[in-house]
Amino acid sequence: MPATSRIRWYPPLDSVKGRETELVLEAPILMGELLKRFCREDAALQRFIPAGMENGDVAGFMVLQGETLLRPTDTVEPGANLDILSAIDGG
């Protein structure tokens, strides 16, 4: 059943997506596929993917659902609230 998921973006990703976005998910989706979808829809996110990983690898991102770190093979259900952070810190 479709439901709205709330996505919170943390610096520096929020400079591209804003602090929070909403997305209606029609069905469960693998977290890795969801991140690839975000990157396809907004090419500016590509700059946060480490060199050599441009071919759809989403290792440049960390996704939390509550306090649980999601892996690319984990399923995101419609209505889930997610926090997305850059896994690569330049500091």
Buried (B, 14 or more C-beta within 10 A) or exposed (E): EEEEBEBBBBEBBBEBBEEEBEBEBEEEBBBBBBBBEBBEEEEEBEEBBEEEEEEEBBBBBBBBBEEEEBEBEBEBEBEBEBBBBBBBEEE
